[in-house]
């Protein structure tokens, strides 16, 4: 899996470099942009998690490279087929690929692009949308047949954060909150921002907003030049990020390298206006050197941290209902940057949560279904099928969902507020199997009877 992540990151970097070189009209800027991508701290840190972002980014950038630009109005069938496959691959890697499909269709419409198949001209946007809808419908039906809801991410977006206001008030609240978090984050994209850096003070806040203004200007310059693909993808992706009910830094990761490109584009345009083509070239050289130097300086500390040992647990952990856990679980230094800024108590809670997921492999029978706030993590550590929580405050819906999914066990310990309300409402329907005290980390058996 690590090899696959590395391969997809390499593909994303190379494709991004080719695309940026074409856009900037400079052969040497292609390798520079690829190198900037490869040294972005966010790309490095998120890649250590074996998440879907590297795969998603690679296919997104391939699709963007294949989209028409300028006055290009005709695509051959092979290029069109490659574009459709890239869009579908991105969508199947992440549901957020809907934004890529919409952006690609918009670009094809705005360029009035046609594709020639068997000597017949066909509307490229209609072909893309038709194939995409057919493939997405097949996948949707497959998910329903498998017992899923078909579109969990979209339903989660529609529900919002159950701990905040609902409806339009809730949407407005989260958008305004996310604006203040993500826009400066994108402004500093060229200089590898992390949460700790983003809290450095008012001077950095002003700088980050100024840089975001430059990024926005770069998008505007490209739109005026009748270039729509990457721009539509950036804008639509940002709209999803801004309206998302939870803070997810990784959701903005695919457009961060594009934000770097738009910063370069705006600086080059400003320098060209002030001093001509030579000034633009030197401005790009200077900004590229500054970006790479900043990334190298910031990266080296994190890379050193990743290669040190921070094995946990340092001492045996008592698990009631299981015994003492004495085996090593994780090396925090290699896998999670967020834990460097968290309190020791919260790190301990996460450690206990992972331990209990590991213990669940021995405390549950083969074939058992476990509900978890982190279903992929539970599946990885326990080897048992795992289903996600239902974010719904209506307790009866929660209980029906448990029965529908045939849930036999529940792992608790990381923000299961709605589920805890169900347990408090019908305590006789649940039975604690194992627990790490003190704290919320438990393995709970569901009694499959509608006991009052």
Order of alpha helices (4+ residues) and beta strands (2+ residues): alpha-alpha-alpha-alpha-beta-alpha-alpha-beta-beta-alpha-alpha-alpha-alpha-alpha-alpha-alpha-beta-beta-beta-beta-alpha-alpha-beta-alpha-beta-alpha-beta-alpha-beta-beta
